[in-house]
Amino acid sequence: MSTRFFTNVGEQTLFRKLKGVFESNPDLQWFDAVVGYLRASGYFAIRPYLEKIPQIRILVGINVDAIMADYHKRGLLFLADPTKALEEFKTELRQDIQTAAYSREVEAGILQFVEDVLTKRIELRAHPTKRLHAKLYIFRPKGFNEHKPGAVITGSSNLTAADLGTTEEVSNYEFNVLLHDYDDVKFATEEFERLWTESVPILPKALTEVRDSTYLTSDLTPQELYWKLLTEYFGASIEYDPNAVTDLPDGFKRLAYQIDAVNSGYRLLEKHNGFFLADVVGLDKTVIAVLIAKKFYFHNGFPSHRSNTLIVVPPALEDNWEWTKEKFRLDNVKIITNGSIHKVRHPEKFDLVIVDEAHKFRNDTAEAFDDLQRLCKTPVQRSDGTTAAKKVILVSATPLNNKPGDLANQIALFQDLRDSTLAVANLRHFFAQREQEYRDAKRQPDIEKARQQVKDIYTRIRTEVISEITVRRTRLAPQQA
């Protein structure tokens, strides 16, 4: 069934409709938009498709977020005194930029937006007398007439990632319609022109003044540049987190190496979906793994989504894990033994899997490993209908105590071996070569040469692969493996 209506869920999203109109109309001359909310996530999703359109105008009615601006609570100011309104806009935009969570994408987004306004790639205005709630996206080709009508989209979707449908975080249900009739496009254009003439321009000078008065300026002190470096590299892991390593049970000391291991491990979960926790014996890998799980619990969509953790342990260590879990008050956790993985009926509900003594799962033919692989590869099913890849922590004091092929199988629990997130993208090919070298070494009649060959194999595996996905601490000093 063909319909002009669509939502922000599934395949027929606003983003796909916008993309389709842009790509099927190479001679577009005008793109006009009326939105209640303008978000950087929305603007930069469609930014590549605006490159060849000569005239772009965006009229904002309600507000703009912390990345671009915040017009909320400014309607009366614009009405009473446009000059005062502009100063208010600059003040709050400056504050929003300074308080927004920093990332390289956020900074690049702000700078690109300012550049687009400075170079007049887009014209940005706010309506002074109405808190516009309308949403219009108008496309007009060169020579716009009844024979070249263009298109108009209207409905409830703002220019945000959630409303476009480019993110899994769908906050509202949106409903829109795409029209191609000339009279519809003409009527929408006339309404836009009327609102545009009533609007207040946001001058490029105002944006540059704000930009240059925040950390976005190019005139940074060495100390300010250092703070930016730390913030971008360490991200959220440098934030104070009262629910993780700083909130320890009575009788536990806040040790520097543990804090370092927790932050490093959490970063690897975010970047690679998993890692090896390979601290030497006696450094409380169980405590560190539980602290990482707790940090993950409070960062993984909490409180709207409450993560579930599954811990797989040898029978002899089950009591120790139960005691640590209770002591550190880790919620939504289930502990099972190695031989009970096949009993997990709903693997899709677990966000994080921790495997203790992971090196004992040696190959992809053993039944227990097959069960573990199925568990870890089953996507997480969230309550809002979206899915996500599981996070996996492999706890082992000796992760390299396996053949190359066995080690590859363990990495496959949280990585796509053909297209990994590591520097070595094709891990399947890499480990196939190392496995062949390993077999050749075993056939080497000279024992000393064989030992050296094996040593070289594992040195290369450690330096090119394992070092990227391993947290290892010794009693002497914290270090990355």
HUWO-V208794 format. One record per helix or strand of 2 or more residues. SS is the DSSP state (2 for helix, 1 for strand). FROM is the first residue (numbers start at 0). LEN is the number of residues. If there is no record, write none. Layout:
{{SS | FROM | LEN} {SS | FROM | LEN}}
//
This chain:
{{1 | 4 | 3} {2 | 13 | 11} {1 | 27 | 11} {2 | 39 | 11} {1 | 54 | 10} {2 | 74 | 6} {2 | 81 | 18} {2 | 103 | 15} {1 | 122 | 5} {1 | 135 | 6} {1 | 150 | 5} {2 | 160 | 4} {1 | 174 | 5} {2 | 181 | 17} {1 | 198 | 3} {2 | 203 | 9} {2 | 221 | 17} {2 | 255 | 17} {1 | 273 | 4} {2 | 284 | 15} {1 | 308 | 5} {2 | 314 | 13} {1 | 332 | 5} {2 | 337 | 6} {2 | 346 | 3} {1 | 351 | 5} {2 | 357 | 3} {2 | 366 | 11} {1 | 379 | 2} {1 | 386 | 2} {1 | 390 | 5} {2 | 403 | 8} {2 | 426 | 16} {2 | 446 | 18} {2 | 465 | 4} {1 | 469 | 4} {1 | 477 | 3}}
//
